[in-house]
């Protein structure tokens, strides 16, 4: 019998509700929850394939440990693993003090997980060295809200999209990063054609292309733009002076500053038209205006000022606390909000309390039943790994995150992990880049197994229910932390029994009490209410019938005098400037179908179909000046590191700008990924690092030896083995393609390039792993003189038909796209046989590849879509005929672009 369980998606901060279908304790499908107010049943490409990521291929199932760094880890019991961790942490604390240990957590943990870790560090051990990867994505949004409005509380909600007249999207490719939010934007625009959408982004992303106005500012010039818009509003008489006078402080000083930011001055700084600045200001000033912003503002050494400068526009026009208006930060991770609520960062305390406030510290100590909590701020993410590297932090516990991929200046971070005296890694997956550095590796539960609660971008708390049991010896994150904490209490002879929890509900109830009387008061919530009435927004005080959709409608802010504060933000140039040696800007961002370091999405074949391999996108003019053709291999470098990858022409980036997605790391390419190039500089207030922009140089490489291997695989163990060869080639990438079935995990694709032919034995080893050796049913062609080798594996399927299940090309790889399509169908055609045994490098005449997959849900490719458009099809016709864009809708922006480009006038 199929069981249905309500939970949430584990990807971005939209917080979509899902219904998990399971049978015999196995997840078999997932659907959007039609009753969840975040998504009303919709899911994006990632969310709709969650069940495909639920296999155990890459799961960590048993504890492992090593007592000597020169030896490999071995499987161990939980007692052995936790006792070792307790002894190492206890001795370190006794010898070097509480601040010699640290915990690095994740916005993908549940609130209850976060709460226990925070209490463990600050309440038991006595250190504020507990930070999170939310530092890398949301801390500037937190700081921006606090310095202006007084508290880390997004004042708007998703419903405001339906009521706004000006949607101002800054530093966010919403169509890719928050697709379900973008579906709501599309709906709002369809219902209200007068809705003006402004997008601020250096790149011409899918989101920007669909905007009424795209402000393609130069990287890092956001503050100048926002000040320029305020200048226009000031001179056009669009400010709400009554609101400013009654509810705010600090406007007079800001007014003097923005007088200098004329449209001409700002146009010169930002690289955009004066007229566009004026238009954006007038649309925003008219209102109601809703701003939505994400990493483009946050991940910057001036992130707090960028956030504050945008919030200034709302305060100056009174565009806050009413339908369709407000500054709305889009959270990057599923529970970054929940982590902030329990104080799970080095500079925060439970219930949005301030670490510097002695009364707040005393409140937390009293709630926890301890004498005191530490007053010295802990190390934030960058500082934490710097301290590990130089030795003041000697033991670090890393839970549910992968800093060996996600941190900036990665070579320095890897050095820190390599030199750390003791590293514990707690994760659900065994193949993250960080796992290799663990002295103790602990298996944790993951999506579909976890239980607790999460808070999404609009302050909405959802109950997360488990659909299946944890596999093998994996444990819940909160339970691991509680077990460790109880053992550490005994070892340190504390005897205070701070961790009496046996259920997540006990933890939630304690967390709930810490919010009493605070801005995020949830004393009216319980697990029963969340289960019975569904997700609820905070604040939800005791006695309330519902949460509050919008904050600050009464003009009372979370400041001592109740008045919001204008921040006198001044434009400062970006930290990592281009120069003669590093003349190109490098930007980073997300792909539509991948998530973070791909430990989960990287297991799902069809999520590679839209973007198959790591590339650097370049403007056509820059490529022409450097004699670089589409697909040529280039080396990208600066003083921190380098990457080798193909160049791809793109109309999304301006001249002198380039773009590399942030997802690809050493699991999928030869190289650490784009974060190896990013500077360790961070915002002085939020401590959030610059992860969106740096300066680079680029050179074309001549790598004449090429190889492409494609193989249908039955499990992901083969993929993991092949990854071990990536570092042997000057360029290499490895991923999946196609679609998973009950019998196989999709198609593995290995691409490699080198200056000269590598050792033949290595190629034989790859063949052996893939089952493409001489004993297999192979077609072989060898042209030793030209250095061309073709190998085709043809196997008999269950229907007793010949099926192409493997291809290896060495030398010319021009037929790769065609062969990929052939393998997708499995058909062993006469054309393929003739090509395989003939001295041809290109595909047979008349054979055309399908092009990239645009609609992942229904496997609809670009060339088929273009053909239909050229025959007169519009978007509706495409949806009716090909069905593309009719399921999750993530491809609709791209479909609209293709119609605009290829429709006959």
N, C-alpha and C positions, 0 to 999 in steps of 0.2 A: 504494500500500500504506500502511495506517495504521500509524504508528509510535507506540509507547508509551514514555513517559519518566517516571521517578520524580522527584518534586520535592516542594516544600512549598507550602502556601498563603502568600500574602504579606500577609495581614491581621493578625489579633491574635496574641498570644503563645502561644496554645494549641499552635501548631506542627503543624497537621494535615498528614499526608502526602497527596499527590495524585498521580494518574497522568494525565499530559497526553497527549491523543490529538492527533496532528498528521498532516497529509498535504500533500505538496508544499510543505514548509516553512511551513505555515500551521496554527495551532492551531485545532482544530475542536470539541474537547470536553474535559471534565475530569471525573474520577471520584475519589472518595476511595480512598486506598490501604488495602485491608483488612488489610495486614500492618504498618501503621504503628502503634506503641503509643500514640500520642497520640490517635488518632481511630478506629482500626479500621474505616476505610472511610466513616465519616460525614463529611458536610460541611454547613455552615450555608447560608443563602440566599446569602450573599456568596461563599463558597468555591465553591459549586456553579455559580455563573454566571461564574467567572473567565474562561472561554473567550470569553464575550460581550464582555469588556473588552479583548480582545486585538486589536481593530481598530486601524488606523493613523490614524483620523480626527483624534485630538487629540495624536498623537505628535510630538515634536520629532525631526526627521530629519537636520538639517544644522546645523553651527555657524553662529552669527550674532554679529556684533560691531558696535560703534559706537565711534568715537573722539571723538565730540562728543555730549554729552547732549541737545543741541537737535535732533539728527538721529535718524531711526529706525535701528534695527539693519538690517544687510544680511547676506545669506548670505556666508560666508567659508570658507576652507579650515581644516583642523585646524592646519596650521603657522601660518597667520596668527593664529588665535585663541589658541593656546598661547604663541606668541612674544610677543604683546601682553600676555597675562597674566603671563608670566615677567618681562617688562621692568617692568611696573607694580609687581609684588610686589618685585622685586629693588631697584628704586630706592627704594621705600618703606622696605624693610628697611635699606638703606644709609644713608638720610637720617634715619630716625626710630627705628631699632632693631627687633629681632624682634617686640616686643610691639605694633607698629603694624599688624600683620596678624592675621587670625583665620580660622578654619574652623568652619562651623556644619553639623553632619552630621545623620544620621537613623538611628533604630532600624529602618528598612526596608532599610538597606544590609546586605550580607553581611559576615561576620566578616573576610574577606580584604580587602574594601573598606575597612572601618574600620581595619584594621591598618596599611595603607599610609598613610592620611591621618594617623593618629596618629604614625607614624614620621616622616612629612614635616614635621609641625609641630614635634614635640619633639626629633627627632633631627637633622634637617637645618637647619631655620630657627632653632630654639632658642627656641620660645615654647610655653607651655602654653595659649595661646588656641585650643583646639580643644574645642568643646562640641557638644551634640547635642540634638535634640528629646526624647530620653529624659530630659533634665533636667526637662521639663514633665510627665513621667508617672511616672518610676520612681525619681528620686533620693532621695525620702524613704524609700522601701522599702530602698534601698541603705544609707542612713544608719541606719535603724532596725535592720537586721541587724548593721551594723558596731558600733554602740555597745552592743548587747546580746550578740550571739553572736560578734562579732569579725571576721566576714567577710561579704561580699555573696554569700551562698549560701543559697537557699531550702532548708530542710532536709527538706521533705516532697515527695510525688510524687502523681501523679494516682490511682494505685492506692489511696492512703489514703482516697479517697472511698468505696471499697467496704468499708472496715474501721472507719470512724468510727461513733460512737454519737451524737455531737453535732457538727453542721456549723454553724459560726458564720461567717456571711457579713457582712462589714462594708464599707460604702462601695462596693458593687459590685452593679450590676444584671446579674448573671451571665447571665441568660436572654437578654439583648440583647448584652452586651459579649463574652461568651465562651460562645456557644451550645453548642458541643460539650462543654465542661465541664459545662454544665447538663444535657445529655442523660445524662451519667454520674451526675449527682446524681439525676435522675428514676429511673434504673435502680436506684440504690442504695436509694432510698426504697421502690420497688416490692418489692425483695427483702427489705428490713428495715423494716417499718412502724413499728418502735419507734425508728428513727432520728429524732432531733430536729433540726429545721432552724430556726435563729434568723437573722433578717435585720435588720441595723442600717442604716437608711436613712431620711432625712426623708420621702422619697416612698414611696407605696404602689405600687411597681413590679410588673411581672410576677413577679419573683423574690420580692418581699415578700408578694404575695398568696398564693403557694403555700407560704409558710413556716408552721411550727407556731407560731412566735412572731415577730411583727414589732415591733421597737423603733423607732418613728417618732420618733427624737430630733430636737431642734431643731438646725439647722445648726451644725456646729463644736463640738458638746458631747461628742465621742467620748471624750476623756480622762476626763471626769467619769464617764461610763458605765463604762469599764473599771476605773477606780479603785473605783467603787461595787460592781462585781461582785467585785473582789478583797476588799473590805471584808466582803461577805457570806460569801465562801469562808473568810475568816479566822475569822469568828465561828461559822460552821457546822462548823469543824474539817475542812475539805476540802483543806487545803494539804498538800503532800508535804514535811514538814520535813526528812526525811532527805535528800531530793534537794537541797533548798535549802542545807543545811549542807555537803554534800559537793561540790556542783558549781557553786555560785554565790557572788557577792559582792553586797553592797549591800542586802540585804533589810531589815535592821533600820531603815534610814532610810526606806525606802519604807513599811514597816509603820506607822511613826508618821504618815506623811502620810495613808495611806488610812483610818486610824481616823476621820478627820473626814468621810469620804465615806459617810455613812449613806444607806440607801435613800431616806429622806425628802428629804435634801439633794439627792441626785442626781436624784430624780424632779422636784424643783422646777427644777433647772438644765436637765434634758434634756426636760422636758415630757412625761414618760411616767409610767406607774403604778409605785408602789413594788413591788407584787406581781410585775410583769413583770421588774423588775431581779433580784429574788430568784429567780424561776424560771429566768431565763437563767443566773445564777451557779451554781445547783444542777445544771443540765444540763451546763454546761461543766465544773464541778468533778468530776462523776462520771466523765466521759470514757469511752473515749478521744475527745478533742476535736480537731477540725481546723478551724482558722480560715482563711478565704480572704478576701482584701481587695484593694482596687484604688484607683481615683482618689479616692473619697470620703475615704480616709485620707491619700493621698499629696499631692493638690493642695491644700495648705493651708499657711499660715504657721506652723502648729504640726504639720506633717506628720511630722517625725521623732519628736516626743513621742507622737503618736497611734499610730504604728507600734510604738514602744517600749512604750507602755502596754499594748497588746494582747499583745506578746511576753511582758511581765511575767506575764500570766495563765498562759501555757504553762510558764514557768520555775517559778512558784510551785506548780503542780500536777504538775510532772514530765511534762507532756503534750508531749513532744518526742522525736524519735528512735525512735519505735516505731510500728507499724502503726496507721493511723487518727488520728494525732496530729501536731500541729506547726503553726507559723505559716507560711502559704503565700501569698506575694504573687503575684497574677495579673498577669503582664507585659502591658503594653498593646500593644506592637508586636512584630512577628515576630522581630526580632533585637536588641531592647534588651539582652538578656542577653549576646549575643556582643560587642556594642559595649563593654559594661562589662568583659568579660573581657580585652580588649586595651587597656584604659585609655583608651578614646575619649571621655573627658570632661576638663574643665579641672582637675579635682581628683584624677584617678586616673592610675595608670600600669599598664603591661602586667602581666598575671598577678596582678591584685588587689594590687599593691604600693602602698605609701603614698608620696605625693609628699613628705611632710614627713620621711621617713626617708632619711638620707644613704646608708645601706647599700643600700637599695632603689634609689635613684637610680643608685648606682655599678653595681649589678647590671644595670640596663637599659642604661646606657652601654656596659658591657662586652659585653653581648649584641649590641648594635647596632654596636659598633666605632667609637664616637665618644668624644671626650674627656669629655663630660659632658652631662647633660640639665638643663634649667632647673629651679630649685628653687622659684621664686615661683609660687603658684597662678595659673592663667589666669582669664580672665573667664568666668563662667557665663552662661547664655543671656540673662537679663535684663541683667546687667552688660555683656555683650558688645554688645548693641544700644544700651544707654545710652552706651557708649564710642564706638560708631560715630556716634551722634547728636552727641556733644560734640566729636568729632574726634580723639581719641587713637588709635582704631583707624581706619585710613584705607582699608584694602583688606580685603574680606571675601569668602570663597569659601563658597557655600551649595550643599550637595549633597543631593539626594533629599528635600528637605523644603520646606515652604511657610510660613515665619515670618510672611508678610504676611497669613496667615489664622489661624495657630495660636497666636501669642504673645498675652499679655494686653496691655491698654492699647494697642490696635492703632494708634491715631492717632499715638502717639509712635514706634512701630516704623516706620510708613510714613515718618514724617519722617526717621528715621535712614537708611532705605534711599534716600530721595530726596536726602539731603545727603552720602551716602558718596562718597568720591573715586573708588572703583573697586569694582564688584560683579561677581563671577562667579557664575552660577547653572548648576548641572549637574543636569539633570532629564530624565526620559523624556517628560514632557508639556509641551506648549507653551502651555497655558492657565491655569497657576497664577497666583495673584495676585502672587507674588514675581517671576515671569518678566519683568514689565514694567519692573522696576528694573535688569535685568542690562545691564552694558556688554559682557559676553561671555556668550553662552548656548550651553551645550555639551550635545549630545544623548547621553543615556545609555541603556543597556539596561534592561530591566525584567523582570517576571515572565514565565517561560517561555523567556527568553533567557539569564538569568544563570547563573553557575556558581560554586560555592563551598560554604559551610556556614553554618548558622544554629543558634542555641541557643534552645530554648523555655523556658517557665516552670519546668519541672521539671528544668532543667539537661541536657536531652537534645539532643545535637548530631545534626543530620541533614545528609546530603549533598544539595546542590541541583545538579541536572543540567539542562543546557539542552535544550529540546525543538526550538527553531527558532533560526535565525541572527538576529543583530541586524539590524534593517531599515536600509536606506540607509546613512548614514554614522555611525549611533549606535555608541558604544563602551561596553565594560564600565566600571563606575565605578572599579574598581581599576586598569584599564589607563590611564584618563585621568589618575588621580593619579600613576601611575608615570611616564608620559610627561612630565607637568609637572615632577615631582620631578627627573628626569634632566636636563631642560633647565635647571632652576633651579640644580642642582649645578654645571653648567658655567658658568652666568652668574655665580654667586657665587664661582667658582673654588675650590670645596670639594674636588673631585676624589676623593671618598671612595667613590664607587660604592656608595651605600647601597641602591640599588634595582635589583638585577640580575634582577628577576623577569620571566619570560615566561609563567608559568602560575600559576594560583591555588594549585596544589599546593605550589609553592615557598614561597608566602606562608604557607600553612597550616603547613608543616613548621617554618618559623621561629617562628611564633606558638606552636606546640606546645612548642618548646624553651624559650620564655620562661615556660612554666607548670611546668617541672620543679621538684619539691620544694615547690610551692605548694599551697594548698588545692584548687585547680581543676586539679591535675596531669592532663594528657591525653597524657602521653608514650607511652602504650600505644595511641593511636589513629593511624589513617592513612586516607587516602582509600580505599585498597583495602579496609580493614577495614569502613569505613562502607558501602561499596558491597556488600560480601559479606554482612555480618552485620546491616546495618541501623542505625538510629539508636541512639546510646549515651549514657548519662548520665555526667557527670563527678562525682567524679574517676575517671579510668581510667588508672591508672599503668602504666608499662612492666612487662610480665609478668602483668598482671591479665587475667582471662578475661571480665570484665564490669565495668560501672560500678557505682556505689553508689546505690541507690534512696533511702536515707534517711541523713541526716547526724546526727552527735552521739549515736548510739546508745550510745557508750561514755562519754558525759558529758564528753568532752574538747572544749573550744571553742577558737576561733581567737584567744584572748587570751594575753598573755605568760605568765600563770600557769595557762592552760588552763581557767579558770573563767568562766562566763557572768556578765554584769553586769546587775543590776536597775537601771533608770533611774527616778529619783525624779521622775516626770512630775506636773506640777500643772496643773489645768485653767485655761486662760486664754480669755477671750472672743474670739470671732472678730474679725478685723481690721476688716472692713467692716460696721459695725453699722447697723441700720435706725434712722431718726429721723423727726421730723415731716415733713421734706422728702422723705425717701426711705423710705416706710413699709413697703415690700414686700421680701421676700427673693427673690432670683433665683438659682435653681439651674440647673446645666447637666449634660449627660450625653449618652449615645449613643442613637441609633435602632437598631432591630433590623437594618435592611438597608442602612445606609450606613456609610462608613468615613472617618474623619478629615475632610479637606477636600474629599472626593468627586472628586479628580482622576481616580480610576479608577472607583469605583462610580457616579459621576455620568454615566458613558457608557453605563450599562446601564438600559434603560427600565423593566424590571420591578422594579428595586430602589427605584423611586419609588412603587410601587403601594400599599404599606402606609402610607406617610406622604408625601403629594404635595407639600406646600409648607411653608415655615417658619411656625411658629405659636408663640404664647406660651400655655402651658397655665395655667389659673387655676382656683381653687376657685369653686364656684357662688356662695357667699356673697359673695366679693369682687366678682364680676361683678355681682351683684344690687345691692350697695351703690353701685356706680359706674354703674348703668344700662347695662351692657354686655351685649349679646346674643352668642350664639355666632356667630362669623364677623365681628363688628365689627372695624374697623381701629383699632389703638391705637398710641400712641407710648410707647416704653419708654426711659427715659433716666436718666443720672446725670452727674456732672461730667466723665466721660471720653468720653461719646459717647451716641448714641441709635440706636434701631432703630424702624422702622414695620412692623408685621405684624399678621395677624389674631389675635384672641383665641379660644381654644378651651376650653370647659368640660372639666374633668378631675377625676375622683375620686382621682387619684394625689397631688395636692398638698393640704396643709392650708391653712386660712385664713391669709392674710398671706404665703403662699408662691406662687411662680410657677416655671415651668420652660421653658427654651428649649434645644433640641438644639444641640450644638456644631458640627454639620457645615456648616450653611448659611453661605456667605460671599458675597462680591460677585459671584462667578460665577453665583449662583443667586437673588440678591435685590438690591434697592436698599439697600445697607448693607454694612458690613464683617463682620457677624455678631456673635454674642454676646460674643466675646472682646474686642471694642472696649469693652465695659462693665466688664471685669474689671480689678481693681487690679494694679499691678506689684509689690506686696508679695510677699516670698518668705521661706521658712523660713531662719533664720540658719545652720543646720547644713547642710541639704541643698541650699540655694539654689533649691528648687523653688517656683514661684509659686503663688499662690492662684487656681485656675481653676475652682473648683466653686461659688463663692458670692460674691454682692455684694448691695448694697442699691440699690433703684431706686425711681423714681416712675413712674406710669403715667397716661395720659390718653386718653380716647376722642377719635378724630378723626372729623370729618364730611367724608367724601370721596364726594360723590354721584355723580361720574362713574366708571363701572366698565367694564372691558373684559376679556373672556376670548377668547383665540385658541387654537384647537386645530388641529394640522396634522400629518398623517402625513409623516414626513421620511425621505429615503433615505440621508442621511449627517449627521454631527454638525457639519459646517461651517455648516449653516443655524442650528443652535442657537447656535453661537458668534457669528454675526452678530446674532441677535436679542438676545443678552446686551448688545450695545452700546446698547440702548434702555432698559435697566432704570433707569438713573439719571435718566431724563427724567420719571419718575412719582413721586409722593409715596410710593406703595406699588407695588412690582412684584416678582414672582417668576417664575422661568422654570425649567422642568425637563422631564422626560420622563414617559411613562406607557405602559402596555400591555406589549407583548412584542416583542422584536426578531425579525426573520425574515431570510431570505437576501436579501430585496429592500429592506427598510427598517429603520431604527433605532428604530422605535417612534413614539409620538405626542408631539410637542412641545406643551407647555401654557404659555402666557403669561397671567398674571393681573396686572391693573393697576388702580389706583384713583387718582383725582386730585380736587382741589377743583373744577376746571372742565374743560371739554373741551379737550384739548391741540390743538396745531396740526394741522390736517387733513393737511398734507403729511407729517408724521411717520407718521400712520396709513397713508397711501398707501405710504410707504417700507417699512413692515412688511408690507403686503399684497404688495408687489413681491417682497420677499425670499422670502415664502412661496408665491409663484406664485398669489396670489388676486386678480389684477387683472381688469380688464374683459374681457380677451381669453380668460379661462378660463371653463369651463362652470359658471357660478354661478347660484344662486338668491339674489335680493336683496330685502330688505324695508327700507323706510326710513320712519320716523315722526319727521320733523324736529321737530314740536311737542313730542313727549314725549322727544326725544333718544334714540330707540331705533333701532338699525340691526342687521339680521341678514344675514349673508352665508354661504352654504353652497356649498362646492365639491364637485361631483359629477363624478367621472372614471370612465372605462370601464376595467375591469381586464382581465387577460389572458384571462379567460373571457367577455369581451364583456358583462359585467354592470355596471350603474351602481353606483358605490360612493362613499360619503361619505368624503372624504379631508381635508376642511378645514371649520372653522366659525369665524366671528368674530362675537361679540356685543358690542355697545356699548350702554350704558344698563343695562337690566335683564339680569341674568345668572342668573336663577332656574333656567333650564333647563340649566345647565352640566353637572350630574351625569348627567342623562338623555342629553344629547347626547354626552357622553363614552362612555357605554355604546353609543350608536348607532354612533359611530365605531369602537368596539371590534369590532363585528360587521361594520361596513362596509355594512350593508343600507340601501338608499335606499327607505324604506317610504312608503306613501301618507300615514301619519300625519305623517311628517317633512315631506313636501311641503306638506301643509295648514298645519302649524305655521309653516314657513318663510315662507309667503306671507300670514300672517294677523297681526293686531295682538295676538298673545298673547305674554306674557313668561314665564309658567310653562309647564312641559311639558304636553302634552295630558292630559286627565283619564284616570286609570287607568294612566298610565305611571309606573313606579316605578324608581328607580335601583337598581343592585345593592348599593350601599354600598361601603365600603372593602374592598380585597382583603386577606383574612386569610392565606390560604395562597398564597404567591407561586409556589411550585413548580408547583402545578396550577391556579392562577388561580381559586380558590374565594372568593367574596365573602361579606361579613358577613350580608346579608339572607337569602341562601339557607341559610346555616348556622342562623340564628335560626329560620327557618320550620321547618326539620327538627327543631330542638330542641323547639319548641312542639308538634310532632306526636308527641313522645315519644322522640326520638333522644338517646342518651347519647354519650359520646366514642367508644366502640368502634363504635357504629352510624354516627356521622358519618364515621369513618375507612373503614368498609366501604362506605358508600353514596357519599359524595362524594370519598373518597380524600384529603381534607385531612389534613395532619399525618402522612402516611405516607411522605414522602420525607426531607427534611432534618430535619423535626421542630421547626423554629424556631417554628412557630405553635401547638404543642401547649399551652403555658401559656395562650395567649389562648383557645383552644378550650375548655379546662377552665373558664375564667372565664365564657365565654358560656353553657356548660351550667349553671353555678351560678346565673347571673342569670335565665335564661329557661326553665329546666326547670319544668314544672308540679309543684306540691307534691302 
